[in-house]
Amino acid sequence: MVATIDCRSSNATWLQKQSIQVLSRRFARYFKRIESVAWELEKQGHEYVASCCIHSRTGYYRATAQSKDFRSCIDLVMDKIVKQRRRRKSIYVRKRRSFAQRGVR
C-alpha cells in the first residue's frame, strides 16, 4: 500500500502526518488489496479540511470532511469511507445471496 499525504496551505506537523499514516493502515481491515491511499489536508480559516481517496481492488472511495479539530476531521473522513465500503459490500452480498437462492430452486 502506498500512502500519499499532500498538505495544501496547512502547516501539518510531522506528528500529524505520522498519525495519518498509522490511521491509513487501519483501512486494511475493510479493503482487500489496497493499491493507494491519498490524503489532502487544508486549513481554511479556523477549520481543517481533509479528504481521502482510496484505490483498491473493489473500487475507488472518496470522502471529505471539515472540522475545527484536526483529529476529529480525520476521524470523520475515515468513518465516511468505512460507511461507503460497508454499504457497497452489503449490496454485493445481497445480490450474491439472491442469485444463490434462485439457483437452488
C-alpha positions as CSV (number, residue, x, y, z in Angstrom):
1,M,0.0,0.0,0.0
2,V,1.3,3.5,-0.9
3,A,0.1,6.3,1.3
4,T,0.4,9.8,-0.1
5,I,-0.1,12.9,2.2
6,D,-0.5,16.2,0.5
7,C,-0.7,19.4,2.6
8,R,-2.0,22.5,1.0
9,S,-1.8,25.8,2.8
10,S,-1.6,24.0,6.2
11,N,1.5,23.5,8.3
12,A,0.8,19.9,9.3
13,T,3.3,18.8,11.8
14,W,5.4,15.7,11.5
15,L,3.3,14.1,14.3
16,Q,0.1,14.8,12.4
17,K,1.5,13.2,9.3
18,Q,2.6,10.2,11.2
19,S,-0.9,9.8,12.8
20,I,-2.4,9.8,9.3
21,Q,-0.1,7.1,8.1
22,V,-0.9,5.0,11.1
23,L,-4.7,5.5,10.6
24,S,-4.3,4.7,6.9
25,R,-3.1,1.2,7.9
26,R,-6.4,0.6,9.5
27,F,-8.1,0.6,6.1
28,A,-6.6,-2.9,5.6
29,R,-9.4,-4.2,7.9
30,Y,-12.1,-3.2,5.4
31,F,-10.4,-3.4,2.0
32,K,-8.6,-6.1,0.1
33,R,-5.5,-5.2,-1.9
34,I,-5.3,-1.5,-1.3
35,E,-3.2,0.0,-4.1
36,S,-3.0,3.6,-2.9
37,V,-4.3,5.9,-0.2
38,A,-4.1,9.6,-0.9
39,W,-4.8,12.3,1.7
40,E,-5.2,16.0,1.1
41,L,-5.1,18.4,4.1
42,E,-6.1,22.0,4.0
43,K,-6.6,24.7,6.7
44,Q,-9.3,27.2,5.8
45,G,-9.5,29.9,8.4
46,H,-10.0,28.2,11.7
47,E,-11.2,24.9,10.2
48,Y,-9.3,21.9,8.8
49,V,-10.5,20.2,5.6
50,A,-9.4,16.7,5.0
51,S,-10.1,14.4,2.0
52,C,-9.1,10.9,1.3
53,C,-9.1,8.8,-1.8
54,I,-8.6,5.0,-1.7
55,H,-7.9,2.9,-4.7
56,S,-8.4,-0.8,-4.0
57,R,-9.4,-4.0,-5.9
58,T,-13.0,-3.3,-5.0
59,G,-13.0,0.2,-6.5
60,Y,-12.4,3.9,-5.7
61,Y,-13.6,5.5,-2.5
62,R,-13.5,9.2,-1.7
63,A,-14.6,11.3,1.3
64,T,-14.2,14.8,2.6
65,A,-14.8,16.4,6.0
66,Q,-14.5,19.7,7.8
67,S,-13.9,20.3,11.5
68,K,-12.2,22.7,13.8
69,D,-10.1,19.9,15.3
70,F,-7.5,18.1,13.1
71,R,-8.0,14.7,14.7
72,S,-11.8,14.8,14.5
73,C,-11.6,15.8,10.9
74,I,-9.5,12.8,10.1
75,D,-11.8,10.5,12.0
76,L,-14.9,11.8,10.2
77,V,-13.2,11.1,6.8
78,M,-12.4,7.5,8.0
79,D,-15.9,7.0,9.2
80,K,-17.4,8.1,5.9
81,I,-15.1,5.8,3.8
82,V,-15.8,2.8,6.1
83,K,-19.6,3.5,5.7
84,Q,-19.2,3.6,1.9
85,R,-17.4,0.3,2.0
86,R,-19.9,-1.4,4.2
87,R,-22.8,-0.2,2.1
88,R,-21.2,-1.4,-1.1
89,K,-20.3,-4.8,0.4
90,S,-23.8,-5.3,1.8
91,I,-25.2,-4.7,-1.7
92,Y,-22.8,-7.2,-3.2
93,V,-23.6,-9.8,-0.6
94,R,-27.4,-9.3,-1.0
95,K,-27.1,-9.8,-4.8
96,R,-24.9,-12.9,-4.4
97,R,-27.4,-14.4,-1.9
98,S,-30.4,-13.7,-4.1
99,F,-28.6,-15.3,-7.0
100,A,-27.7,-18.4,-4.9
101,Q,-31.3,-18.8,-3.8
102,R,-32.6,-18.7,-7.4
103,G,-30.1,-21.4,-8.3
104,V,-31.2,-23.7,-5.5
105,R,-34.8,-23.8,-6.6
